[in-house]
Structures are given as C-alpha cells and as structure tokens.
Amino acid sequence: MSTRAQTIPLRRRRPGVAGDSPNYRWWALSCTSLGMLMAATNSGTLIIALPDLERSLRTSLLTLVWVILAYMIASTVLVLSAGRLSDMFGRKKAYVGGFLVFGLASLGAGFAANGTELILWRVLQGIGSAFLFANSAALVTDAFPPRQLGFAMGANMMIAAIGLVIGPVLGGALVEISWPWVFWFNVPFALAGAIWGALILRELAKPDAERGLDLAGTATFVIGLTGLVLGVSRGGLSGWDDPIVIVGLAVAAVLLPAWVVIERHGRAPMLDLSLFRNRLFAAASAATFINGLTRFALMFIFVFYFQGAEGNSPITAGIKLMPLALGMLVASPLAGSYADRHGSRALAAIGMLVTAIGLALMTTLQVHSSFLWAATLLALVGIGSGTFMSPNGAAMMGAVPPERRGIAAGARTVLQNTGAVLSIAFVLAIVTAAIPRATLFRIFSGLAHGLSDAKLAPFINNMHVALWALAGAALVGALVSLMRPAHTARAEP
C-alpha cells in the first residue's frame, strides 16, 4: 500500500476541518469559547473566595486586593506584547501556549503558603491569560465573515457570561472543600483547552512583516500603571500622605505620559497609536475603557456586601451574584446579532445608559434590602453590559485590517483591563475611607455577622458613593459611544 493511501485516513480522523471550509468558523469558535469560559469562571471562583483567603493566609486587606490586581496588571500590560508576538509568529501557537502557562500557574497557586507567593503565581496566570485574551478575538475575526462577526462576538460573551454564572457558585462550593481548589480546578480545564486548540485551530492570517518588541514601552507602562494602582489602592487604607502612596502616584505621573511619547516614536510600539486614526476604532476603544471602569468593580463590591454586610455564606453570595451574569447571558448574543444588521452605535450607547441607570438605582440598597430588588438591579446592569460589549467589540475588531487584528485585540483587552484595574483601586479607596480597621477586617473577612447597622453604616454609605461614581462614568461612556460614526457590518466578499 502506498504512503499516500496510508496518510489519507489519518487526515480524516483529525478533528475539525480545513481553514478554508465554511464550517471552520464554528470549530474555531468552540476553541475561543473554551478559553473565555475558563477565564470567566476563574474570575468568579476567586472573587467569591476572597474573604476565606484573607482568613486562611492571614493576609492584609491590601495584599488580598493585590491577589486580583497583580493578575490584572500582568495580563493588561503583556496582552499587547502577546498580540504582537501572535501577529508575527502565529495565533494558534500563542493561544495554545496561553492555556499551558495558565494551567501551570493555577497548579502552583494552590500550593502558595502566603499572600506574597500567591501574588507571584497570579502574575504567571496573568501572563498566560494575556496570550488567551490577545488571540481570542483575533481568531474569531479571522474565521468569521464580517456579516456574522457580531454574532460570533456575542456568542463568546454569552459563554463568558455562563462562566460568570457558574464561577461564584462553584467558588463557594470549592471553598467549602479547601481554598486551593479555587485554583486547581483550572488545571484540567487548561489542559483540555490546549489539546483542543492544537487539534482544531488553523493559521489563517499571514505573519506581520514588521518585527520587533517594544521593551522600553512595556517596562514604562508596567511601572507607571503599577505605581498608579498601588498609590490609589493604598491611599484609601494608609492615608494619602503615606510616602509609598506619594511615590507611586509621582512615578505614574512621570512614566505614563512618557509611555505615550515612546509609543508615538517607537519602530514597533506595543500599542500602535496609528490604529486610533480610525474614528470608529478610537471611539469604540474609549468606550471599552470606560466600560471596564464601570463594570469590573461591581462584583468586587457585592461580594463584600453579601458576605460582609449581610453575613451570607460563600455559596449563598455566589447564588445572589448570578443575576448579573444572567443579564449578560441573555443580552450579548441578541445585541451582537442585531448589530450585524443595524450597526453598533445605538446599541453601545443604550447598553452604557442602561448600565448607568442600574448603578444609580443600586444606591438605594441597604443592609436589609430585599434580595429581589438587588437581583433586579444586578440583572439590569448585566443586560446593559451585554448590550454594549458584543456590538462594541465587533465594531472595534472589524475596523482594522486582518494582519493587525492581533494587536487590535490586544489593544481592546488592555483598555478594558486598565479600566478594570483602576476601577477596583478607586473603589477600594472610596469604600475603605474613614472606616475603623476592626470593622473593615470583619467586613472583608466575611465575619461582619453581628455588627450593628450603625457600625455597618459607613461601609454602606461609601458603597453608595462608589456606585454613584461608576454610574457617572457609565453615562460618559454612553456619550462617547454616540461619537462614533454609523457602522454596519460589511457584506461578505
């Protein structure tokens, strides 16, 4: 039997289809959806476990917050470099590698003996997630025709919303076993994603001829952003006259503007500022940043509202957070499909406006407020976020040429994550202001059961201030969304 005759059956047994097949888009979507599901589920499981982590590792509140922030800063800063490497050397390799790094870091995080070790493992997790985030949107955009791109983005957002629904409840159950399982459950997930991606994905985009990495820009951005986040997050706890706070904010004031200068004049910048000459891309990018600023701190606030102020168990708190994700789950695919036919501008603005209304109404919540009312408001914000994200993401990715989609996807993620990092830091500074340390510890450790309404009142008042600030930012986001040109998906060639 000839060698050719022997190899044909082997090729047919390989899962998936060729990259030029009309069905490849759905196989690629299954791979990117798996990555989105893992990342979203991990986010929910960890945040619900924060009070238990503080008790088990005996960490300070600031260290506890940096378990989240270190991951987000690493993934934020490196996602642009990851997108650049993907454009040069292949998105499939980078995506599969991201799964493997994330799995290894999750294994190590479960063995952390203290808060510092956990933060270091979270940085490695952030590196892995940078390669996943930078390539997920680019792989989908490569595979789908423009007329279906909004639907595909909506499907990814829907899968992420499912992860957000599962995550808090799963996290509550895993904490009952032992906190390391909050990280260890990611390991088989990551291995499955790496194997599936290696078998299914095809390289469709031509490598970018431009070579080089912006090491100076990356270093400047990571130090500047870290200084800003450290200064803001520590300022609310230690006072704004703390030397570390002053130095951190001063470093940010010098290095972040310097980073913009470096990016404008660099040969291969980590963030290609020429992309922002496109008005659609620029307006969608600004709205993406504002959406990150308004949405990401919300789950952080409500974990401590439910577990701290209301004294709920982790599982109960996880169940109570589900309406936020369910709202996204319903709205994302519907909004994406509508935007494919009618454009993204109106939907993006409506989504941010609905979010602003939901956040403003949340300022009516008190310690003993009805869960039905809280659930309604969480669902409303989820619907607003889902309505915004799919159309906005599809418009942003569809505005750039195919060979630049890796760096565009990286820009989308870095803007959203930078907003998220700053959101958590600013909200922490607001929520912790003028609250006695003993009360803070009990609230953020989930041990506030038994505290009087009078002692919880400063926390509730500060929470309301934070929610008003987020609502104001969302309203600005709605106005920015209206500044983009009218846009509908191009006809399929």
C-alpha positions in Angstrom: 0.0 0.0 0.0 1.4 3.4 -0.9 2.3 6.0 1.6 -0.3 8.4 0.2 -3.0 5.8 0.8 -1.9 5.3 4.4 -1.9 9.0 5.2 -5.4 10.0 3.8 -7.4 8.1 6.5 -5.2 9.6 9.2 -6.0 13.1 8.0 -9.7 12.4 8.0 -9.6 11.2 11.6 -8.2 14.5 12.8 -10.9 16.6 14.5 -12.1 19.7 12.8 -11.9 20.9 9.2 -9.6 22.8 6.9 -9.2 26.5 7.4 -10.9 27.3 4.1 -14.0 25.3 5.0 -17.2 27.2 5.6 -17.6 25.2 8.8 -14.2 26.1 10.2 -15.6 29.2 11.9 -17.7 27.1 14.3 -14.8 24.9 15.2 -12.6 28.0 15.9 -15.5 29.5 18.0 -15.5 26.3 20.1 -11.8 26.9 21.0 -12.1 30.6 21.8 -15.3 29.9 23.8 -13.4 27.4 25.9 -10.8 30.0 26.7 -13.5 32.6 27.6 -15.3 30.1 29.8 -12.1 29.2 31.7 -11.2 32.8 32.2 -14.6 34.0 33.3 -15.2 31.0 35.6 -11.8 31.5 37.2 -12.6 35.2 37.9 -15.9 34.3 39.6 -14.5 31.5 41.7 -11.6 33.6 43.0 -13.5 36.7 43.9 -16.1 34.7 45.9 -13.2 33.1 47.8 -11.5 36.4 48.9 -12.9 36.5 52.4 -11.8 32.9 53.0 -8.4 33.6 51.5 -7.9 36.5 53.9 -8.6 34.3 56.9 -6.7 31.2 55.7 -3.5 33.0 54.6 -3.7 35.7 57.3 -3.2 38.5 54.7 -3.8 42.2 55.0 -6.7 43.7 53.0 -4.2 45.4 50.6 -2.4 42.1 49.9 -5.8 40.4 49.4 -6.7 43.1 46.8 -3.4 42.7 45.1 -4.1 39.0 44.5 -6.6 40.3 42.0 -4.7 43.4 40.8 -1.4 41.6 40.2 -3.1 39.2 37.7 -4.9 42.0 36.0 -1.9 44.2 35.7 0.2 41.4 34.2 -2.5 40.4 31.7 -3.1 44.1 30.9 0.5 45.1 30.3 1.6 41.9 28.4 -1.5 41.4 26.3 -0.2 43.9 23.7 3.2 42.2 23.5 1.3 38.9 23.3 -0.8 40.2 20.4 2.4 41.5 18.7 4.1 38.1 19.0 0.9 36.4 17.7 0.8 38.6 14.7 4.5 37.7 14.0 4.7 34.0 14.8 1.2 32.6 14.7 -2.0 32.9 16.8 -2.6 29.2 17.2 0.8 28.7 18.9 0.3 31.6 21.2 -3.3 30.6 22.1 -2.3 27.0 22.9 0.7 28.2 24.9 -1.5 30.6 26.9 -3.6 27.6 28.1 -0.5 25.7 29.2 1.0 28.6 31.2 -2.3 29.3 32.8 -2.7 25.7 33.9 0.9 25.6 35.4 0.3 28.8 37.3 -3.0 27.6 38.6 -1.3 24.4 40.0 1.3 26.5 41.7 -1.2 29.0 43.2 -2.9 26.2 45.1 0.3 25.5 46.9 1.0 29.1 48.0 1.9 29.4 51.6 1.3 33.1 52.0 0.0 36.1 50.2 3.3 37.1 48.5 3.7 33.6 46.9 0.1 33.7 45.7 0.6 37.1 44.1 3.7 35.8 42.2 1.7 32.8 40.9 -1.1 35.1 39.9 1.4 37.2 37.8 2.2 34.0 35.9 -1.5 33.3 35.5 -1.8 36.8 34.1 1.0 36.1 31.5 -0.9 33.0 30.3 -4.2 34.9 30.1 -2.6 37.7 28.1 -1.9 35.2 25.3 -5.5 33.9 25.5 -7.1 37.3 25.5 -4.9 38.7 22.8 -5.8 35.9 20.4 -9.4 35.0 21.2 -11.0 38.0 19.4 -8.4 37.8 16.6 -9.0 34.1 15.9 -12.8 34.7 15.8 -12.4 37.7 13.5 -10.1 35.7 11.2 -12.6 32.8 11.0 -15.9 34.7 10.6 -17.1 36.9 7.7 -17.9 40.5 8.7 -21.7 40.0 8.5 -21.5 37.3 11.3 -18.8 38.9 13.4 -21.2 40.5 15.9 -23.0 37.2 16.4 -19.6 35.4 17.0 -18.5 38.1 19.5 -21.9 37.8 21.2 -21.5 34.0 21.4 -18.1 34.4 23.1 -19.6 37.0 25.5 -22.5 34.6 26.2 -20.0 31.8 27.1 -18.2 34.2 29.3 -21.5 35.1 31.0 -22.1 31.4 31.6 -18.7 31.3 33.3 -19.7 34.2 35.4 -22.9 32.4 36.4 -21.0 29.2 37.3 -18.0 30.8 38.9 -19.3 32.3 42.1 -21.4 29.3 42.9 -18.6 26.9 42.0 -16.2 29.1 44.1 -18.4 28.9 47.1 -18.6 25.1 46.8 -14.8 24.8 46.3 -14.1 27.0 49.3 -16.1 24.5 51.4 -13.6 21.8 50.4 -10.4 23.9 50.7 -9.3 27.3 49.1 -6.6 25.7 46.9 -9.3 24.1 44.8 -10.3 27.5 43.6 -7.1 27.4 41.6 -6.6 23.6 41.0 -9.9 23.2 39.2 -8.4 25.3 36.3 -5.7 22.7 35.6 -7.7 20.0 33.7 -9.7 22.9 32.1 -6.4 24.4 30.7 -5.0 21.0 29.5 -8.3 20.3 27.7 -8.2 23.8 26.0 -4.6 23.3 24.9 -5.2 19.9 23.4 -8.4 21.1 21.6 -6.8 24.2 20.3 -3.8 22.2 19.0 -6.1 19.9 17.1 -8.7 22.3 15.8 -7.1 25.7 15.1 -5.6 26.7 11.8 -3.3 29.6 11.0 -5.3 31.8 8.6 -3.6 35.2 8.9 -0.3 36.0 7.1 2.5 36.8 9.5 3.1 40.5 10.0 6.3 41.6 8.2 7.0 44.2 10.9 9.4 42.7 13.5 10.4 43.7 17.0 9.1 44.1 20.5 8.7 47.4 22.4 10.6 46.5 25.6 11.0 50.2 26.6 7.3 50.9 26.2 6.3 47.7 28.0 8.6 48.4 31.0 7.5 52.0 31.2 3.8 51.1 31.1 4.0 48.3 33.7 6.0 50.5 36.2 3.7 53.5 35.6 0.5 51.6 35.9 1.7 49.7 39.0 2.6 53.0 40.6 -0.8 54.5 39.9 -2.7 51.4 41.1 -0.5 51.0 44.2 -0.9 54.7 45.1 -4.6 54.7 44.7 -5.4 51.3 46.4 -3.1 52.1 49.3 -4.2 55.7 49.7 -7.6 54.8 51.0 -6.2 52.5 53.6 -3.0 54.2 54.8 -3.8 57.8 54.0 -2.8 60.0 51.1 0.2 61.4 52.9 1.8 57.9 53.1 5.3 58.1 51.4 4.6 54.9 49.3 1.4 56.5 48.0 3.1 59.7 47.1 6.0 57.9 45.3 3.6 55.6 43.5 1.5 58.5 42.2 4.6 60.5 41.3 6.1 57.6 39.3 2.8 57.2 37.4 2.6 61.0 36.7 6.1 60.8 35.0 6.1 57.4 33.3 2.6 57.1 31.9 3.0 60.3 29.7 6.5 59.1 28.8 5.0 55.9 27.6 2.7 57.7 25.2 5.8 59.5 23.8 7.6 56.2 23.4 4.7 54.7 21.6 4.4 57.6 19.2 8.1 57.4 18.1 8.9 53.6 18.5 9.7 51.4 15.5 7.5 48.6 16.7 5.4 50.1 19.6 3.4 47.8 22.0 0.3 49.9 21.2 0.1 51.1 17.6 -1.3 54.5 18.0 -1.9 54.8 14.3 -4.9 52.5 14.8 -6.7 55.3 16.6 -6.7 57.4 13.5 -9.7 55.4 12.6 -12.6 57.3 14.3 -14.7 54.2 14.7 -11.8 52.3 16.4 -10.9 55.3 18.6 -14.4 55.9 19.8 -15.1 52.2 20.4 -11.7 52.0 22.3 -12.6 54.9 24.6 -16.0 53.3 25.3 -14.2 49.9 26.1 -12.0 51.6 28.7 -15.0 53.3 30.3 -16.9 50.0 30.3 -14.0 48.3 32.2 -14.0 51.2 34.6 -17.7 50.9 35.4 -18.3 47.1 35.4 -15.4 45.3 36.9 -15.5 46.7 40.4 -19.2 45.8 40.8 -18.7 42.1 41.6 -15.9 43.1 44.0 -18.4 45.5 45.8 -21.2 42.9 46.0 -19.0 40.0 47.2 -18.3 42.1 50.4 -21.8 43.5 50.5 -23.3 39.9 50.6 -20.6 38.1 52.6 -19.6 41.1 54.8 -22.5 43.4 55.4 -25.3 40.7 55.0 -23.3 37.8 56.5 -24.1 35.3 53.7 -22.1 32.1 53.2 -19.8 31.9 50.0 -22.3 29.7 48.2 -25.3 31.9 49.1 -23.3 35.0 48.0 -22.4 33.2 44.7 -26.0 32.4 44.0 -27.0 36.0 44.7 -24.5 37.3 42.2 -25.9 35.2 39.4 -28.4 37.8 38.0 -25.5 40.0 36.9 -24.2 37.2 34.6 -27.6 36.0 33.6 -28.4 39.5 32.2 -25.2 39.4 30.1 -26.0 35.9 29.0 -29.4 37.0 27.6 -28.3 40.3 26.1 -24.9 39.5 24.5 -25.9 37.3 21.6 -29.1 39.2 20.9 -27.2 42.5 20.7 -24.4 41.0 18.6 -26.9 39.7 16.0 -28.8 43.0 15.9 -25.6 44.9 15.4 -24.6 42.8 12.4 -27.7 44.0 10.6 -28.3 47.5 12.0 -24.9 48.8 13.3 -23.2 49.2 16.7 -23.5 52.9 17.6 -27.1 53.0 19.1 -26.8 49.6 20.9 -23.5 50.5 22.5 -24.9 53.8 23.8 -28.1 52.2 25.0 -26.1 49.5 26.8 -24.0 52.0 28.7 -27.1 54.1 29.5 -28.9 51.0 31.0 -25.8 50.3 33.0 -25.7 53.8 34.4 -29.3 53.6 35.4 -28.8 50.3 37.1 -25.8 51.5 39.0 -27.6 54.7 40.1 -30.5 52.7 41.4 -28.2 50.5 43.4 -27.6 53.4 45.7 -31.0 52.6 47.3 -29.6 49.3 48.7 -29.2 49.0 52.5 -28.1 46.1 54.7 -31.6 44.6 54.9 -32.8 45.4 51.4 -34.9 42.8 49.6 -32.8 40.4 47.5 -35.4 40.6 44.8 -34.6 44.3 44.4 -30.9 43.7 44.4 -31.2 40.9 41.9 -33.3 43.1 39.6 -30.6 45.8 39.7 -27.8 43.3 39.1 -29.7 41.8 36.1 -30.3 45.3 34.7 -26.5 46.1 34.8 -25.8 42.7 33.3 -28.2 43.4 30.4 -26.6 46.8 29.9 -23.1 45.3 29.8 -24.1 42.5 27.4 -25.9 45.0 25.1 -22.7 47.1 25.0 -19.9 44.6 24.7 -20.8 42.5 21.7 -21.6 45.3 19.2 -18.7 47.4 20.5 -16.2 44.5 20.3 -17.3 43.6 16.8 -17.1 47.2 15.6 -13.6 47.6 17.1 -12.2 44.4 15.5 -13.9 45.0 12.2 -12.3 48.4 11.8 -8.7 47.1 11.3 -7.0 45.1 8.5 -6.7 41.3 9.1 -2.9 41.4 9.7 -3.3 43.9 12.5 -6.1 42.1 14.4 -3.8 40.5 17.0 -2.5 43.9 18.1 -6.1 45.3 17.8 -7.4 42.5 20.1 -4.6 43.3 22.5 -5.5 47.0 22.5 -9.1 46.1 23.2 -8.1 43.9 26.2 -5.5 46.4 27.6 -8.0 49.2 27.5 -10.7 47.1 29.2 -8.4 45.7 31.8 -6.8 49.1 32.5 -10.2 50.4 33.3 -10.9 47.3 35.4 -7.7 47.7 37.4 -8.3 51.4 38.1 -11.9 50.7 38.9 -11.0 48.2 41.7 -8.3 50.5 43.0 -10.5 53.6 43.1 -13.5 51.7 44.5 -11.3 50.2 47.3 -10.1 53.7 48.2 -13.7 55.0 48.4 -15.2 52.1 50.2 -12.5 51.9 52.9 -12.3 55.6 53.6 -13.0 56.6 57.3 -14.0 53.1 58.4 -12.3 51.7 61.6 -9.7 49.0 60.9 -11.5 46.4 63.1 -14.8 46.9 61.2 -13.0 46.7 57.9 -11.4 43.4 58.8 -14.7 41.9 59.8 -16.4 43.1 56.6 -13.7 42.0 54.2 -13.1 38.7 56.0 -16.8 37.8 55.9 -17.1 38.0 59.7 -19.4 41.0 60.0 -22.4 39.0 61.2 -23.5 40.6 64.5 -22.3 44.1 63.7 -24.9 46.7 64.3 -26.4 48.7 61.5 -24.7 51.8 62.9 -21.3 50.2 62.6 -22.1 49.0 59.0 -23.5 52.4 58.0 -20.1 53.9 56.9 -19.5 50.9 54.6 -22.9 51.2 53.1 -22.5 55.0 52.6 -19.1 54.6 51.0 -20.6 51.8 48.7 -23.2 54.3 47.6 -20.6 56.9 46.8 -18.6 54.4 44.7 -21.8 53.3 42.8 -22.6 57.0 42.0 -19.1 57.4 40.6 -19.4 54.3 38.5 -22.9 55.4 37.3 -21.4 58.8 36.2 -18.6 57.0 34.3 -21.2 54.8 32.5 -23.1 57.9 31.5 -19.9 59.4 30.0 -19.4 56.0 28.2 -22.9 56.4 26.6 -22.0 59.8 25.3 -18.6 58.6 23.9 -20.4 55.7 22.2 -22.6 58.2 20.3 -19.5 59.9 19.0 -18.6 57.0 16.7 -19.6 57.1 13.0 -22.6 55.0 11.9 -21.4 51.4 11.3 -22.8 48.2 10.0 -21.0 45.0 9.1 -19.7 44.9 5.5 -21.2 42.4 3.1 -19.4 39.1 2.9 -17.0 39.1 0.0 
